[in-house]
Amino acid sequence: MTRTSVGRFVSEEARAKFLEAYDRAMGLWPGPRDEFDVDTAFGTVHVHRYGSESGEPIVLLHGHAGHASNWYPQVAALGASHPVYAIDSLDDPGRSVQRAVATGFEDNAAWLGEVLAGLGLERVHLVGASYGGWLALNQAVHAPERLASVAALDPGGIAKVPARFYAHMILGLFGMLAPRRFRPAVGRLLANPALTSPPEMIAPLMLGMRTYKPNSRPPARVFTDAELGSIRLPTLVLVGSRSALLRPRLALARVTALIPGVSTETVEGAGHGLNLDRPKTVNGHLLRFITCCEQKATA
């Protein structure tokens, strides 16, 4: 199945209501931060920047139906020693505005490459979660020129999406409708950290699900052995031990066998949204990996 139309809100009123909630969610970030709009052949991409003026840039890609606020547990830690850029991906509800469909690997690598070029970023550490992890790996395969490294958190594209993942998503949506006092228990049961996230972050997610159409995309196509084997960048793959998307042992065995020199880790107790579920652990892994990449580059 291929997407044939761009995502859009059902009305201007719906978009305005979503953006009000979006701005409140971005209040979870530390400040100050800057915002940019970058024009690409596929639409205008919105980007947030926070952090140090020195160090190699870290660029963050959120998962399906998410947006930049989803990285609020990472921004302060990563931004202490690096400039951090978080992108509102095309084809998701956010402040980016899509004008053309990005079909397949090359188109997705093209729009992201145009964003990096438009920001003037020559050497970045690209970090993606879930579908953002697929985008990050896809960039490493098809347009690695501006990348210093790639880190994928419980990414798509490693294995076929199992039926249990869709069931997990549906149960999570029902969990969000439960009384707030019950959500932590449901979240622990499902290993779904969104259910215990701040309400500011949940509000735009729920609005986007209801009012952004189309609100589903085809599953991320699984990378071939040859594609993963072509990656020649320092690569980190983190998988949650309770992931609904991946079977940790099988997923890490595949990337270890195919991606030269890949670093891998299972984050114990974490579900699919491991950057929200175990933020300190994930932040530590990312910073150690990026620091190691920088040290090797200057050795």
N, C-alpha and C positions, 0 to 999 in steps of 0.2 A: 504493500500500500504506500502511495506517495502523496504527500500533502499537495493540494492543488490551489489552495487559497491562503492568504496571509491571515494571521490572527488579528482580531480586533474586538473591541468592546461592543456590546449590543446597542449602546447608545452613548451620547456624550455625557448624559447625566450619570450613567453607570461608570464611565471613565473618571469623571470628576470625583465621584464618591470613592472609587478605588484609590485615586492619587492622594486624597486626603488621608486615607488609612496608610498608604505607602509612606507618606512623609512622616507620620507618627512613628511608623516602624523604624525608619532611618534614624529616629531619635535615640535608638538603642546604641548606635555607634558613638564612640568618643568623638570629640571635636578638637579643633575645627577640621572640616573636610571641604574639599572642592568638588564641583560637579562639571562635567563636560558632555557635550553632544558631538559625536563623530559621524559624519556622513559616509555611508558606504553604498555600493551598488545595490544592496539589498534593503537598505533603510537607514534610519538614524539611530545610532546606538548610544545609550546613556551610560555614563561612567562616573563612579565616585572615587575620589582619591583622598587618602589619609596617610600621615606618618612622616618618617624621616626624609630629609632632603638628600641623604647619602645612602649608599648601599644599592645593590641591584634591585630593580622593581619586582614585586610579586603581584601577579594578576590572578584574580579569583573569578571562577565561573560557577554559578549556582546550579542546582538541579532543576528538573522539570517543574513548571508552575511556580517556581520561586523567583527571587530577585535579590538584590544586593544586601538587604537587611539580614538575610540568612547567615551572613558571615560575622555577625556582631560579636560572637565569642572569640573570634580569631584576630580581629582588626588591631586591638591595642597591643597584643603580644607580637604580632608580625610587624606592626608599624613602628615599634620601638627602634628598630635598626634598619628598616627598609621602607621605601615608599610603597604603599599598597593601593592597587587599583581593583575595584570590583565592578564587573560589567553586568548590566541588565541584558541578558541574552535575547536576541531576536526570537520570535515565535513563542514568547512567554509574556504574561501580563507584567508590566513594569512601565518605566518611562521611555524605553526604546519604542520606536515606531517602525514597523516592518512595511516595506513597499513591494518586495518581490520574494517569491518563495525560494528558499535555499534547499535545493534537492540534492541529497547525497553528500559524499565526502568532500569533493572539491569545492562546492559552493560554501559549505560551512567553514572550511579552511580559508576560503577567500574573504568572507566578511570579517572573520576574526583577524586575519592578517591585515586587512584595511584598518581595523580599529587600532591595532598596535602601531601601524605606520602613522596613522593620524595623530596618535598621542606622542609620536616621536620616540617610541621605545624600541631600542635595538637589541637588547639582551634581557629577557625576562624569565622569571621562574613562574611557570604556568601551573595553577592549582585548580582542579575541578572536582566537584562532588556529584555523584550519580550521573545524570545526563551531562552535566558539566565535565565530569571525568571522561566521558566519551568524547566530548569536544576537545579536551586537552590532549588525549591520546591521538585523536584524529589530526590535530595540528602537528603533533610530533611525527606522524606518518607522512602527511601531505604538504606541510609548509613549515618546516622546522627552523627556517632561516633566522628568525628573531628570538628563538628560545635558548635559554641557558640550561633549563631542566624542565621536567614535567612531573607533577605529582597528581595521582588519581585516587580519589577516596570512594571506595565501594562503587567503581565505575560501571557504566553500561559498556557493552561491546566485548566483554570477556567471554560471556556465555549467553545462550538464549535465555530470554526473560521467562522465568517459570510462572506457572499459573498461580502459585502461592503469593507471588509479588502483587498481582492484581487483587487477590483476596485481601492481602495485607493493606493495600491502599484503601479499599472499600471499608474495611473495619476501622481504619484510622479516621476516615471521614465521619463515620458514625460516632467514633469516640469523641470527636470534636464537638458533636452535638449533645454529648452527655453533660449533666451538671458539673460545674467546674471542680467541685470537691471530689468527684469520682475520676477525673481525668488522669491524675498521677498514677492511680492503680492500673487503669487501662493502658497507660503509656508504658508502665513497667512490664505488663503482660505481653504487649505487642512489640516491645523494644522500639517504641516510636517516640522519640524525644519531642516531636512537634506538639504532643499533647500536654507537655509540661513547659512549653516555651511561653514567654511573656505574651499576654493577649494582644499587645501591639503588633507582634509578628504574625499571629494567627489571623487577625482581622483581614489584611489584604489577601492572604492565601484563600480564605473562604470567599471573599468577594470575587477574586479572580476565577475561582472554580465555577461560580454561578453566572458571571456576566462577561467572561472573555471567551469568544468563540473564534475558531474551534479551540476547545480546551483540552484536546488530546492530540498527540503526534504519534506517528508510527514508532514502534520500538527501535531503539538504536541497533543498527545492523551489526552483527558480530564481526569483529575484525578477523581476517584470514590469518593463518600462520605466517604467510609471507609478509603481510602488512605489519604485524607486531614484530616480526623479525627484522624489519627494515629500520626500526627505531635505533638511532645511534646517539641519543641524548642520555644524560643521567636521568633515571626514572625511578620514582617511588610509587608503589601501589600499596594502599592500606585497605584492609577489608574488615568489617565488623564481624565478630564471632557469631552474632545472632542476625546476620544479614538476611533479609527476605529476598534479596536479589541474587546473591551469589552463595555458592557453597565454598567456604573459605579455603579448604585444603585443595580442592580441585582448581579453583580460580588462581590461587597463587602458584600452584604447580604449573599451570599453563603459561603464565607470564614468565616464570623463572626459566622455563625451558626455551622460551622464544625470544625474550627481550635481553640483549646482551648486558650483563652487569646490573640488572634490575635489583633494587632494594625492595623488600616486601616485609609486611608485618600484619599480624592479626591483632585487632584492638579488642581485647577481652571485654565481654559484657555489652559491647556496642551493637546497635542495630544498623540499619541501612544509613540513617542520618548521623554518622559517627562524629562529624564535626560539632553537632549540637549535643550529642549523647555523651561524649567524652572529650570535651574541648581542651582541657589541659594536656591530656595525653596526645591528642592530635597536634596541638600547637608545638609540643616538644619534638615530635617526630618531624614535623615540617621544618622547624628551625634548625635542628641538627642536620637534616638532609641538605638544606640550602646552604648552611655554613660550610659543610663538607664540599659541596660543589664549588663554592667561591674559593675555598682554600686550594683545591686542586687546579682551578683555573689560573691562579696566580703563582703556583709553585714553579 
